[in-house]
Amino acid sequence: MSGSLQPANGMPLYDSRALRRIEAQADVFGGDEVLMRRAGLAAWHASLTHWPRARRILVVCGPGNNGGDGWVLARHAREAGRAVRVLQLPSHASRGELAQRMRQEFLEAGGHADAALDDVPRAGSEQFDLIVDALFGIGFSRVPDAGTAALIETINAMRVPVLALDVPSGVDADTGRVPGVAVHASHTVQFIGAHLGLATGAALDHVGVRSVASLDVPRTMLDELPVAAHQIAADALPGYLPRRRRNTHKGESGRVLCIGGDHGKGGAIAMCAEAALRAGAGLVDVATRAEHVIALLSRRPEAMARAVDAAASLQPLIESADVIALGPGLGQGEWGHALQEVALAAGKSLVLDADALNLLASTPRVLPSDTILTPHPGEAARLLGTSTQEVQASRYAAANSLCERYGCVIVLKGAGTVIAAPGETMRVIAAGNPGMAVGGMGDILTGIIASLRAQGLSAFDAACCGALLHAAAGDAAAQEGGERGLLPSDLFAHVRRLANS
């Protein structure tokens, strides 16, 4: 590399506890009532921005401050000449003094509120242009009761755009978990700061487009809050990847050794090797079964493929490598186990994926701190001795637990990939798409990360940049031909282009 740039941290994400510290200091800028009025007005402005032609609006209000925000929006919408209906179930009657005050202002201005689910027509596409979800805010993390669940299911069935205030009702704002049913929003306007849980996991099926309304909270107050994670998007890539010097040579771009490809699994290690080359590694060796060498060289002659039938013949390749990518197609038999033992004992920088992770789960050990593990949720569950469901219920906690257990960098793959490392604030990837849920995508990620590590990036930066580059390439490939049927090899040209952006 020609030099080191400072990658941008990206968008800060906060947990509920941190944001409530702002609310506790509301007197600094006028009190809770000022915040609520600002939130309702900001939500109304969001609706005007995204649905300026919406004339018939249904606002669904809950019992707390989120419902109060909804009452404020409803009043603004009515004053602007919109036909507004507000639904507040008897079980959702406003409990807080502020929410009751906002409700009363709406009613005194001539507004009307319905109090029964049956009052909401099911033919939403004919009755309303927009639904506003102001049921529950960031403090709601339980399974909705039967009446609330029925209301949420009605909203989702109406096939009308939905604006969620702060968080789609039913989504845990801290973890992204959806313990029961939850609103499917078209747009979520978050108040004060971006919420940790809305960037990963099941939440991504509910939030739609996200935006943040600061409510004019002073930047200095936000700067004092603990940041739970940073979300990084494709525009952060140039910060990780400086241009190369004109007077450079292949040795300066690093040498990657890809180990894997047991009988019948040669494609995995071939894709890993090509990804390492496309991401910029100067030299790539491949240690695989003899049966895969010809096919691999035919596909990608730039990769130096060697037949390795025993662990002893792996040693010369390890000695010349800067980074080892271990696991794609490795298998869990004697061959894979023997190669893994030699690789882990070599003292080289490591990127572990697939069967290397499964072998590690069966024989846990402390790893060098610059090792990078890239599990999907199932592999993460095996490494932690838990279930996939528990991993997905709290992806941040799972990534942190893996980081603590193995003492190294973790790339927890999935919707909203999470990267954790000792002493670092977590990163969350704001890229990627459902078309990438296909076998082989992880092999490419392994090759990319190993390549970036070999080119001089720190383990944490290589993990963050690699996951981001991989996801952004997947998005670019999906834009060309759609998500369904997207193949891992479709990413290669985009990996190269984006790595040079």
LUMDRENDO-667544 format. One line per 5 residues: number of its first residue (from 0); their letters; for each residue x, z, y of N, C-alpha, C. Coordinates in steps of 0.2 Angstrom, whole numbers. Layout:
BEGIN
NUM	a	X/Z/Y/X/Z/Y/X/Z/Y | ...
***
This chain:
BEGIN
0	msgsl	4/0/-6/0/0/0/4/0/6 | 2/-3/11/6/-4/18/6/2/22 | 1/7/20/0/13/25/-6/17/22 | -7/22/25/-13/26/23/-18/27/29 | -24/25/28/-29/26/33/-33/32/32
5	qpang	-37/35/36/-41/41/35/-48/39/34 | -50/39/28/-57/37/26/-62/41/30 | -67/38/33/-73/42/36/-76/46/31 | -78/52/34/-82/57/29/-89/54/27 | -92/50/32/-98/48/30/-104/53/33
10	mplyd	-110/52/31/-115/56/34/-115/63/31 | -115/68/35/-115/75/32/-122/77/29 | -122/80/23/-128/82/20/-129/90/20 | -134/92/21/-135/100/22/-140/102/17 | -139/108/14/-144/112/10/-149/115/15
15	sralr	-154/118/12/-160/121/15/-157/127/19 | -153/131/16/-151/137/19/-147/136/25 | -143/130/25/-140/129/32/-144/127/37 | -149/122/35/-154/120/41/-158/126/43 | -160/130/39/-164/136/41/-160/140/46
20	rieaq	-153/140/46/-150/143/51/-151/141/58 | -152/134/58/-154/131/65/-161/133/67 | -166/134/62/-172/136/64/-172/143/66 | -168/147/63/-167/154/65/-165/155/73 | -161/150/75/-159/150/82/-163/146/87
25	advfg	-169/145/85/-173/140/89/-174/142/96 | -173/149/97/-174/151/104/-169/148/109 | -164/146/106/-159/143/111/-162/137/114 | -166/133/111/-169/127/114/-177/127/115 | -179/133/115/-186/134/117/-191/137/112
30	gdevl	-188/139/106/-192/142/101/-195/137/96 | -198/140/91/-201/136/85/-206/131/87 | -210/133/92/-215/128/94/-212/122/97 | -207/123/101/-203/117/103/-201/112/98 | -198/115/92/-196/111/87/-201/108/83
35	mrrag	-207/111/82/-213/108/79/-215/102/83 | -216/103/90/-219/98/94/-214/92/94 | -207/93/94/-202/88/93/-203/84/87 | -204/88/81/-204/85/75/-210/80/74 | -216/83/76/-222/79/76/-221/72/80
40	laawh	-218/73/86/-218/67/90/-213/62/87 | -207/65/85/-202/61/81/-205/57/76 | -210/60/72/-213/57/66/-218/52/69 | -221/53/74/-226/48/77/-222/42/79 | -216/43/82/-212/37/84/-209/33/78
45	aslth	-208/37/73/-205/33/67/-211/29/64 | -217/31/64/-223/27/62/-224/21/66 | -223/22/73/-223/16/78/-218/11/76 | -212/14/75/-206/9/74/-207/5/67 | -209/8/62/-210/5/56/-217/2/54
50	wprar	-222/4/57/-229/2/56/-232/1/63 | -230/-3/67/-233/-3/74/-240/-6/74 | -242/-9/69/-249/-12/69/-254/-7/65 | -251/-2/62/-256/3/59/-261/6/63 | -267/4/62/-273/7/66/-277/13/63
55	rilvv	-277/13/56/-281/18/53/-276/22/49 | -275/28/51/-270/33/48/-273/39/45 | -271/40/39/-273/47/35/-267/51/35 | -268/57/38/-263/62/38/-265/68/33 | -261/70/29/-262/75/24/-258/81/25
60	cgpgn	-261/86/27/-257/92/30/-257/98/25 | -252/101/24/-251/107/20/-252/113/24 | -250/119/21/-252/125/25/-246/128/29 | -240/125/29/-235/128/33/-233/124/39 | -226/125/41/-224/121/46/-224/114/46
65	nggdg	-223/111/39/-223/104/38/-230/101/40 | -235/105/38/-242/103/40/-243/104/47 | -240/108/51/-240/109/58/-237/102/61 | -232/100/58/-229/94/61/-234/88/60 | -238/88/55/-243/83/53/-248/83/58
70	wvlar	-251/89/60/-256/90/65/-254/87/72 | -247/88/74/-245/86/80/-245/78/80 | -242/75/74/-242/68/74/-249/65/75 | -254/69/71/-261/66/71/-264/66/78 | -262/71/82/-264/72/89/-262/66/93
75	harea	-255/65/92/-252/59/96/-255/52/94 | -256/52/88/-259/45/85/-266/44/88 | -270/50/88/-277/49/91/-277/48/98 | -272/51/102/-272/49/109/-270/42/111 | -266/39/106/-264/32/106/-269/27/104
80	gravr	-275/30/102/-281/25/101/-281/24/93 | -278/27/89/-278/26/82/-284/29/79 | -287/27/74/-292/30/70/-288/35/65 | -289/41/66/-285/46/62/-290/50/58 | -288/51/52/-292/56/48/-287/61/45
85	vlqlp	-288/67/45/-284/72/42/-287/76/37 | -283/76/31/-286/80/25/-282/86/24 | -285/92/24/-282/98/22/-287/102/17 | -284/102/11/-288/105/6/-289/113/8 | -294/116/5/-295/123/7/-289/127/5
90	shasr	-286/125/-1/-280/129/-3/-274/128/1 | -275/123/6/-269/121/10/-271/123/17 | -275/128/18/-277/130/25/-271/133/29 | -270/131/35/-264/133/39/-264/141/39 | -258/143/37/-256/150/36/-252/153/42
95	gelaq	-247/149/44/-243/151/50/-247/150/56 | -245/155/61/-248/154/68/-247/148/71 | -241/145/71/-239/139/74/-243/133/71 | -244/133/65/-247/127/61/-255/128/63 | -258/134/63/-265/135/65/-266/132/73
100	rmrqe	-261/134/77/-261/132/84/-261/124/85 | -257/121/81/-257/114/81/-263/111/79 | -266/114/73/-272/111/70/-278/112/76 | -278/118/79/-283/119/84/-283/114/90 | -277/113/92/-276/108/97/-279/101/95
105	fleag	-277/99/89/-280/92/87/-288/93/87 | -291/98/84/-298/98/84/-301/99/91 | -298/102/95/-301/103/102/-300/96/106 | -295/92/104/-295/86/107/-300/81/104 | -304/83/100/-309/79/97/-308/76/90
110	ghada	-302/78/87/-301/76/80/-305/79/75 | -305/77/69/-309/79/63/-305/80/57 | -306/85/53/-302/86/47/-307/87/41 | -305/83/36/-308/84/30/-305/89/25 | -310/92/21/-307/98/17/-309/97/10
115	alddv	-310/91/8/-311/90/0/-308/83/-2 | -305/83/-8/-302/78/-10/-306/72/-11 | -313/73/-12/-317/68/-13/-319/64/-7 | -317/67/-1/-318/64/5/-313/58/7 | -308/58/2/-303/52/3/-305/46/-1
120	prags	-307/41/2/-308/35/-2/-303/33/-6 | -304/31/-12/-299/29/-17/-296/22/-15 | -301/18/-12/-299/11/-10/-294/11/-4 | -288/14/-4/-284/15/2/-282/9/5 | -281/4/2/-279/-2/5/-284/-5/10
125	eqfdl	-290/-3/8/-296/-6/13/-297/-1/18 | -296/6/17/-298/11/22/-292/13/27 | -286/13/24/-280/15/29/-274/10/29 | -271/10/34/-265/6/35/-258/10/34 | -259/17/34/-253/21/34/-256/28/32
130	ivdal	-252/31/27/-253/38/25/-247/42/27 | -248/48/30/-243/53/32/-243/59/28 | -237/60/24/-237/66/20/-234/71/23 | -238/76/25/-236/82/29/-238/88/24 | -237/88/18/-240/93/13/-235/99/13
135	fgigf	-229/97/11/-224/103/10/-217/101/12 | -213/105/15/-207/104/18/-201/106/13 | -195/108/16/-189/108/12/-189/115/8 | -194/119/9/-194/125/5/-198/125/-2 | -201/119/-3/-205/118/-9/-201/116/-15
140	srvpd	-201/120/-20/-197/117/-26/-200/119/-33 | -206/120/-33/-210/122/-39/-214/116/-41 | -217/117/-47/-222/112/-49/-228/112/-45 | -231/107/-42/-237/108/-38/-243/110/-43 | -248/114/-40/-253/116/-43/-258/110/-45
145	agtaa	-263/111/-49/-268/106/-51/-271/102/-45 | -273/106/-40/-276/102/-34/-272/98/-31 | -266/101/-29/-260/97/-26/-258/91/-30 | -257/92/-36/-255/86/-40/-260/81/-40 | -267/83/-40/-272/77/-40/-272/74/-33
150	lieti	-270/77/-28/-270/74/-21/-264/70/-21 | -258/72/-24/-252/68/-24/-253/61/-28 | -256/62/-33/-258/56/-38/-262/51/-34 | -267/54/-30/-272/50/-26/-268/46/-21 | -263/49/-18/-259/46/-12/-255/40/-16
155	namrv	-252/42/-21/-248/37/-24/-252/31/-27 | -258/32/-29/-262/27/-32/-266/22/-26 | -265/24/-20/-269/21/-15/-265/14/-12 | -259/14/-14/-255/7/-13/-255/6/-5 | -254/11/-1/-253/11/6/-246/14/8
160	pvlal	-243/11/13/-237/14/15/-237/21/17 | -232/25/15/-232/32/16/-226/34/20 | -227/38/25/-222/41/29/-222/48/27 | -216/51/24/-215/58/22/-212/61/28 | -214/67/30/-211/71/35/-206/76/32
165	dvpsg	-200/75/33/-194/79/31/-192/78/24 | -197/78/19/-196/77/12/-202/75/9 | -202/70/4/-208/69/0/-211/75/-4 | -217/76/-3/-220/82/-6/-219/82/-14 | -216/87/-17/-215/88/-24/-207/87/-25
170	vdadt	-203/85/-21/-196/84/-22/-192/90/-19 | -188/92/-23/-183/98/-21/-178/95/-16 | -178/97/-10/-174/95/-5/-166/97/-6 | -165/101/-10/-158/104/-12/-155/100/-18 | -159/99/-23/-156/96/-29/-158/89/-30
175	grvpg	-164/87/-27/-166/80/-29/-171/80/-35 | -172/86/-38/-176/87/-44/-184/86/-42 | -187/83/-47/-194/82/-46/-198/86/-52 | -199/92/-51/-202/96/-57/-209/94/-60 | -213/91/-55/-219/89/-57/-221/82/-55
180	vavha	-226/81/-51/-227/75/-48/-225/75/-41 | -223/69/-38/-221/69/-31/-223/63/-27 | -224/63/-21/-226/58/-17/-221/52/-17 | -223/46/-18/-219/40/-17/-219/38/-10 | -214/40/-6/-214/38/1/-211/31/2
185	shtvq	-213/27/7/-210/21/9/-204/23/14 | -205/28/18/-200/30/23/-200/38/23 | -194/41/23/-194/48/24/-190/50/31 | -193/53/36/-190/55/42/-188/62/41 | -181/64/41/-179/70/40/-177/73/46
190	figah	-179/80/47/-178/83/53/-172/87/54 | -168/87/59/-162/90/61/-156/87/58 | -156/87/51/-150/84/47/-153/81/41 | -148/78/38/-150/74/31/-150/79/26 | -154/79/21/-155/84/16/-151/82/10
195	lglat	-148/87/7/-143/86/1/-147/82/-5 | -153/85/-7/-156/83/-13/-159/76/-12 | -160/73/-6/-163/67/-6/-158/61/-7 | -152/62/-8/-147/57/-9/-145/55/-16 | -148/59/-21/-146/58/-28/-152/59/-33
200	gaald	-151/57/-39/-156/58/-44/-163/56/-43 | -168/60/-46/-175/57/-46/-177/57/-39 | -175/60/-34/-177/59/-27/-177/52/-25 | -172/48/-27/-171/41/-25/-177/37/-26 | -181/39/-31/-187/35/-33/-193/37/-28
205	hvgvr	-192/42/-24/-197/44/-20/-196/44/-12 | -190/44/-10/-189/44/-3/-190/38/1 | -189/32/-2/-189/26/2/-184/25/6 | -185/22/12/-179/22/17/-179/29/20 | -173/31/22/-172/38/25/-169/37/32
210	svasl	-172/41/36/-169/42/43/-168/49/45 | -165/51/50/-164/58/53/-166/58/60 | -171/63/62/-172/64/69/-169/71/70 | -165/71/75/-161/77/76/-165/82/80 | -171/80/83/-175/85/87/-171/88/93
215	dvprt	-166/84/95/-162/86/101/-158/92/100 | -157/94/93/-153/100/92/-146/98/94 | -143/103/98/-136/101/101/-131/100/95 | -127/95/96/-122/93/91/-117/99/89 | -116/103/94/-112/109/93/-115/113/87
220	mldel	-121/114/87/-124/119/82/-124/116/75 | -125/109/75/-124/106/68/-117/106/66 | -112/106/70/-105/106/68/-103/113/66 | -107/118/67/-105/125/65/-108/126/58 | -113/121/55/-116/122/49/-111/120/43
225	pvaah	-112/124/37/-108/121/32/-111/115/29 | -106/110/28/-108/104/25/-108/104/17 | -114/103/14/-114/103/7/-110/97/3 | -111/91/7/-108/85/4/-108/80/10 | -104/74/9/-104/69/13/-107/63/9
230	qiaad	-111/59/12/-114/53/9/-110/47/12 | -107/43/8/-103/37/10/-106/30/8 | -106/26/13/-109/19/11/-104/14/12 | -106/7/10/-101/2/10/-96/1/16 | -99/3/22/-95/2/28/-89/7/28
235	alpgy	-88/11/23/-83/16/23/-77/13/19 | -78/7/16/-72/4/12/-66/3/15 | -66/0/21/-60/-2/25/-56/4/26 | -59/10/27/-55/16/28/-51/18/22 | -52/16/16/-48/18/11/-43/12/9
240	lprrr	-44/6/11/-40/1/9/-37/-3/15 | -31/-1/17/-27/-4/22/-24/-11/19 | -23/-16/24/-20/-22/22/-13/-21/19 | -11/-25/15/-4/-25/12/1/-28/17 | 7/-25/16/12/-28/20/14/-36/18
245	rnthk	16/-40/22/18/-47/20/24/-46/15 | 28/-42/16/34/-41/12/33/-36/7 | 28/-38/2/27/-33/-3/28/-36/-10 | 28/-33/-15/29/-36/-22/24/-32/-27 | 23/-35/-33/18/-32/-38/20/-25/-40
250	gesgr	26/-23/-40/27/-16/-42/24/-11/-37 | 24/-13/-31/21/-8/-26/13/-8/-27 | 10/-12/-30/3/-12/-31/1/-8/-38 | 6/-5/-41/5/-1/-47/4/-5/-54 | 5/-1/-59/4/-3/-66/0/1/-69
255	vlcig	-6/-2/-72/-11/1/-76/-11/0/-83 | -11/5/-87/-12/4/-94/-19/6/-96 | -22/1/-99/-29/2/-102/-29/3/-109 | -32/8/-112/-31/10/-119/-38/10/-122 | -40/6/-127/-46/6/-130/-48/0/-134
260	gdhgk	-54/-1/-136/-56/-7/-139/-54/-6/-147 | -58/-2/-150/-57/-1/-157/-61/-7/-160 | -61/-7/-167/-65/-13/-170/-72/-14/-168 | -73/-20/-166/-79/-22/-163/-81/-20/-156 | -76/-17/-152/-77/-15/-146/-72/-17/-141
265	ggaia	-70/-23/-142/-65/-26/-138/-67/-28/-131 | -74/-30/-130/-76/-32/-124/-75/-26/-118 | -76/-20/-120/-76/-14/-116/-69/-14/-112 | -64/-14/-116/-57/-14/-114/-55/-20/-110 | -58/-26/-112/-56/-32/-108/-59/-32/-101
270	mcaea	-65/-29/-100/-68/-28/-94/-65/-23/-90 | -63/-18/-93/-59/-13/-89/-52/-16/-86 | -49/-20/-90/-43/-23/-88/-44/-28/-82 | -49/-32/-83/-50/-37/-78/-52/-34/-71 | -56/-28/-72/-58/-24/-66/-52/-22/-62
275	alrag	-47/-19/-66/-41/-16/-63/-37/-22/-59 | -37/-28/-62/-34/-33/-59/-38/-35/-52 | -44/-36/-53/-48/-38/-47/-48/-33/-42 | -47/-27/-43/-47/-22/-38/-40/-21/-35 | -35/-25/-38/-28/-26/-34/-22/-23/-38
280	aglvd	-23/-21/-44/-17/-18/-47/-12/-24/-48 | -5/-22/-47/0/-27/-48/1/-29/-55 | 1/-25/-60/2/-26/-67/-3/-22/-71 | -6/-25/-76/-11/-22/-81/-9/-23/-88 | -7/-18/-92/-6/-18/-99/-13/-16/-102
285	vatra	-13/-19/-108/-19/-17/-113/-17/-15/-120 | -18/-9/-122/-17/-7/-129/-23/-7/-133 | -24/-11/-138/-30/-12/-141/-29/-14/-148 | -34/-15/-152/-33/-17/-159/-31/-25/-159 | -27/-26/-164/-24/-33/-165/-30/-39/-164
290	ehvia	-35/-37/-167/-41/-42/-168/-43/-44/-161 | -42/-40/-156/-45/-42/-149/-40/-45/-144 | -33/-46/-146/-28/-48/-142/-29/-55/-140 | -31/-60/-145/-31/-67/-143/-37/-68/-138 | -43/-65/-140/-49/-66/-136/-48/-63/-129
295	llsrr	-44/-58/-128/-43/-55/-122/-38/-59/-118 | -33/-62/-121/-29/-66/-117/-32/-73/-115 | -37/-75/-119/-40/-81/-118/-45/-80/-112 | -47/-74/-111/-52/-73/-106/-48/-72/-99 | -43/-67/-100/-39/-65/-94/-32/-65/-96
300	peama	-28/-71/-95/-21/-71/-97/-17/-67/-93 | -19/-65/-87/-15/-61/-82/-14/-54/-85 | -18/-52/-90/-18/-45/-93/-13/-46/-99 | -8/-41/-99/-3/-41/-104/-6/-37/-110 | -9/-40/-115/-12/-37/-121/-8/-36/-126
305	ravda	-8/-30/-129/-3/-28/-135/-7/-25/-141 | -6/-27/-147/-9/-24/-153/-6/-17/-154 | -10/-12/-154/-7/-6/-155/-11/-3/-161 | -8/-2/-167/-12/0/-173/-10/7/-175 | -5/10/-171/-3/17/-172/-1/20/-166
310	aaslq	-2/27/-165/0/30/-159/7/29/-157 | 12/29/-162/19/28/-161/21/22/-157 | 17/16/-158/18/10/-154/16/10/-147 | 12/16/-145/9/16/-138/14/19/-133 | 19/22/-136/24/26/-131/28/21/-126
315	plies	30/16/-128/34/11/-123/29/9/-117 | 23/8/-119/18/6/-114/16/12/-109 | 16/17/-112/15/23/-108/20/25/-103 | 26/24/-105/32/25/-101/33/21/-95 | 30/15/-95/30/10/-90/24/10/-85
320	advia	19/14/-87/13/14/-84/13/19/-78 | 10/18/-72/9/22/-67/2/26/-68 | -3/23/-71/-9/26/-72/-12/24/-79 | -15/28/-82/-18/26/-89/-26/27/-88 | -29/21/-90/-37/21/-90/-38/21/-98
325	lgpgl	-41/27/-100/-42/29/-107/-50/29/-108 | -52/26/-114/-59/27/-116/-63/21/-117 | -63/16/-113/-68/10/-115/-67/7/-122 | -72/8/-126/-72/5/-133/-67/9/-137 | -65/15/-135/-59/19/-139/-62/21/-146
330	gqgew	-68/22/-147/-71/25/-153/-69/32/-154 | -72/36/-158/-70/43/-160/-67/44/-167 | -65/39/-169/-61/39/-176/-54/41/-175 | -51/41/-181/-44/43/-181/-39/39/-176 | -40/32/-176/-36/28/-171/-37/30/-164
335	ghalq	-43/31/-162/-45/33/-155/-42/40/-153 | -43/45/-158/-41/52/-157/-33/52/-157 | -30/48/-161/-23/48/-161/-20/45/-154 | -23/40/-152/-21/37/-145/-22/42/-139 | -28/45/-140/-30/50/-134/-25/55/-134
340	evala	-23/58/-140/-18/64/-140/-11/62/-136 | -9/56/-138/-3/54/-135/-3/53/-128 | -9/50/-126/-10/48/-118/-11/55/-114 | -14/59/-117/-15/66/-113/-9/70/-113 | -4/69/-117/2/73/-117/7/69/-113
345	agksl	6/63/-110/11/59/-107/13/62/-100 | 9/66/-97/10/68/-90/9/62/-85 | 5/57/-87/3/52/-82/-3/53/-79 | -4/50/-73/-11/50/-70/-16/47/-75 | -22/50/-75/-27/48/-80/-34/47/-77
350	vldad	-37/41/-80/-44/40/-79/-48/40/-85 | -52/45/-87/-55/45/-93/-63/43/-93 | -65/39/-98/-72/37/-98/-74/37/-105 | -80/36/-106/-83/34/-113/-81/39/-118 | -78/35/-124/-76/39/-129/-71/44/-128
355	alnll	-67/43/-123/-62/48/-121/-65/55/-119 | -71/54/-116/-75/60/-114/-78/63/-120 | -80/59/-124/-83/62/-130/-78/66/-134 | -72/63/-135/-67/67/-139/-65/73/-135 | -65/73/-128/-63/79/-124/-68/84/-125
360	astpr	-75/82/-126/-80/87/-127/-79/91/-133 | -77/87/-138/-76/90/-145/-70/95/-145 | -65/93/-141/-58/97/-140/-57/98/-133 | -60/103/-130/-59/105/-123/-52/107/-121 | -50/105/-116/-43/107/-113/-43/107/-106
365	vlpsd	-39/111/-103/-37/110/-95/-33/104/-94 | -35/100/-89/-32/94/-88/-28/94/-81 | -23/90/-80/-20/90/-74/-25/89/-68 | -23/92/-62/-28/91/-57/-30/85/-54 | -25/80/-55/-26/73/-53/-29/69/-58
370	tiltp	-32/71/-64/-36/68/-69/-42/66/-66 | -45/60/-68/-52/58/-65/-56/57/-71 | -62/61/-72/-67/60/-77/-73/57/-74 | -75/52/-78/-81/48/-75/-87/48/-80 | -90/54/-81/-96/54/-86/-102/51/-83
375	hpgea	-106/48/-87/-113/48/-86/-117/54/-88 | -123/55/-86/-127/61/-87/-126/64/-94 | -127/59/-99/-126/61/-106/-120/64/-108 | -114/61/-106/-107/63/-107/-106/69/-103 | -109/70/-97/-108/76/-93/-111/82/-97
380	arllg	-117/81/-100/-120/86/-104/-116/88/-110 | -113/83/-113/-109/85/-119/-103/89/-117 | -100/87/-111/-94/91/-109/-96/98/-107 | -102/99/-104/-104/106/-102/-108/110/-107 | -109/106/-113/-113/110/-118/-120/111/-116
385	tstqe	-123/107/-113/-130/108/-111/-134/101/-112 | -140/100/-109/-144/94/-110/-143/89/-104 | -145/83/-105/-145/78/-100/-150/80/-95 | -156/83/-97/-161/85/-92/-158/90/-87 | -155/95/-90/-152/100/-86/-147/97/-81
390	vqasr	-143/92/-83/-138/89/-78/-142/86/-73 | -147/82/-75/-151/78/-70/-155/82/-65 | -157/88/-67/-161/93/-63/-156/96/-57 | -150/96/-58/-146/98/-53/-139/95/-53 | -139/89/-51/-133/84/-52/-127/87/-48
395	yaaan	-128/90/-42/-122/93/-38/-119/99/-42 | -124/103/-45/-121/109/-49/-118/107/-55 | -120/102/-58/-117/99/-64/-110/97/-62 | -109/93/-57/-103/90/-55/-98/96/-53 | -100/101/-50/-96/107/-48/-94/110/-54
400	slcer	-98/111/-59/-97/115/-65/-92/111/-69 | -92/104/-70/-87/101/-73/-80/101/-70 | -80/101/-63/-74/102/-59/-71/109/-60 | -75/114/-61/-72/120/-62/-70/121/-69 | -73/118/-74/-71/119/-81/-65/115/-83
405	ygcvi	-64/109/-80/-59/105/-82/-53/104/-76 | -55/107/-70/-50/108/-65/-47/101/-62 | -52/96/-62/-50/90/-60/-55/86/-56 | -54/80/-55/-59/76/-51/-65/73/-56 | -71/74/-53/-77/72/-57/-81/66/-54
410	vlkga	-82/61/-57/-87/56/-55/-93/56/-59 | -98/59/-57/-104/60/-61/-108/54/-59 | -109/49/-64/-112/43/-62/-119/43/-62 | -123/38/-60/-130/38/-60/-132/36/-53 | -139/37/-52/-142/35/-45/-139/40/-40
415	gtvia	-136/38/-35/-132/43/-31/-127/46/-34 | -122/42/-36/-116/45/-39/-113/51/-35 | -111/56/-39/-108/62/-35/-101/63/-37 | -96/64/-32/-89/65/-34/-87/72/-31 | -84/76/-36/-82/82/-34/-75/83/-36
420	apget	-71/87/-33/-64/89/-34/-62/95/-31 | -57/99/-34/-55/105/-32/-53/105/-25 | -56/110/-21/-54/110/-14/-57/105/-9 | -61/100/-12/-64/95/-8/-72/96/-7 | -74/93/-1/-82/93/0/-84/87/-5
425	mrvia	-89/88/-8/-92/83/-12/-94/76/-8 | -93/71/-12/-96/64/-9/-101/62/-13 | -106/58/-10/-112/55/-13/-112/48/-11 | -113/43/-16/-112/36/-15/-119/33/-13 | -119/30/-7/-126/27/-5/-126/20/-6
430	agnpg	-125/18/-12/-125/11/-14/-126/11/-22 | -128/5/-24/-129/4/-31/-137/2/-32 | -138/0/-38/-145/-2/-39/-147/-1/-47 | -154/-2/-48/-155/-1/-55/-153/-6/-60 | -151/-12/-57/-148/-17/-62/-142/-15/-65
435	mavgg	-139/-10/-62/-132/-8/-65/-133/-4/-71 | -139/-2/-73/-140/2/-79/-139/-3/-85 | -133/-5/-86/-132/-9/-92/-125/-7/-95 | -125/-8/-102/-118/-7/-105/-113/-11/-102 | -107/-8/-101/-101/-11/-98/-100/-9/-91
440	mgdil	-105/-7/-87/-104/-6/-80/-98/0/-79 | -99/5/-84/-94/10/-83/-87/8/-85 | -86/3/-89/-79/1/-91/-76/-2/-84 | -80/-6/-81/-78/-9/-74/-76/-3/-69 | -80/2/-69/-78/7/-64/-72/10/-66
445	tgiia	-71/11/-72/-64/15/-75/-58/10/-72 | -59/4/-73/-53/-1/-71/-52/-1/-64 | -58/0/-60/-57/0/-53/-53/6/-50 | -56/12/-53/-53/18/-51/-46/18/-53 | -44/16/-59/-37/17/-61/-33/12/-57
450	slraq	-35/6/-55/-32/2/-51/-30/5/-44 | -35/8/-41/-34/11/-34/-29/17/-34 | -30/20/-40/-25/26/-41/-18/23/-41 | -17/18/-45/-10/15/-46/-8/12/-39 | -12/10/-35/-10/7/-28/-8/13/-23
455	glsaf	-9/19/-25/-7/24/-21/-12/29/-18 | -18/28/-19/-23/32/-17/-23/39/-21 | -25/44/-17/-25/51/-21/-31/50/-26 | -31/55/-31/-36/55/-36/-43/55/-33 | -44/60/-28/-50/60/-25/-52/54/-21
460	daacc	-48/51/-17/-49/45/-13/-50/39/-18 | -46/39/-23/-47/33/-28/-54/34/-32 | -56/40/-33/-63/41/-36/-68/39/-31 | -68/41/-25/-73/40/-20/-73/32/-19 | -67/29/-17/-67/22/-15/-69/18/-21
465	gallh	-67/20/-27/-69/16/-33/-76/16/-35 | -79/22/-34/-86/22/-35/-90/18/-30 | -88/19/-24/-91/15/-19/-90/8/-19 | -84/5/-21/-83/-2/-22/-87/-5/-27 | -87/-1/-33/-91/-3/-39/-98/-4/-37
470	aaagd	-101/1/-34/-108/1/-32/-110/-4/-27 | -106/-5/-22/-107/-10/-17/-106/-17/-20 | -102/-18/-25/-101/-25/-28/-107/-26/-32 | -110/-21/-35/-116/-22/-39/-122/-24/-35 | -122/-21/-29/-128/-23/-24/-127/-30/-22
475	aaaqe	-120/-32/-20/-119/-39/-18/-121/-44/-24 | -120/-42/-30/-121/-46/-36/-129/-47/-37 | -132/-41/-36/-140/-41/-36/-143/-45/-31 | -140/-46/-25/-143/-50/-20/-143/-57/-21 | -138/-59/-25/-137/-66/-27/-143/-68/-32
480	ggerg	-144/-64/-37/-149/-66/-42/-154/-61/-45 | -154/-56/-41/-159/-50/-43/-156/-45/-48 | -159/-40/-48/-157/-34/-52/-157/-35/-60 | -163/-37/-62/-164/-38/-69/-160/-44/-72 | -156/-42/-77/-152/-47/-80/-145/-47/-77
485	llpsd	-143/-42/-73/-137/-41/-70/-132/-39/-75 | -126/-43/-75/-121/-41/-80/-115/-38/-77 | -111/-34/-80/-105/-31/-77/-100/-36/-75 | -99/-42/-78/-95/-47/-76/-97/-50/-70 | -103/-50/-68/-105/-53/-62/-102/-49/-55
490	lfahv	-99/-43/-57/-97/-39/-51/-90/-42/-49 | -86/-45/-53/-79/-46/-52/-77/-50/-46 | -81/-55/-44/-79/-59/-38/-81/-54/-32 | -86/-50/-32/-88/-46/-27/-83/-40/-26 | -80/-38/-31/-75/-32/-31/-69/-35/-27
495	rrlan	-67/-41/-29/-61/-44/-25/-63/-45/-18 | -69/-47/-16/-70/-49/-9/-71/-42/-5 | -74/-37/-8/-75/-31/-4/-69/-27/-4 | -65/-28/-9/-58/-24/-8/-54/-27/-3 | -55/-33/0/-52/-36/5/-56/-36/12
500	s	-61/-32/12/-65/-33/18/-62/-30/24
***
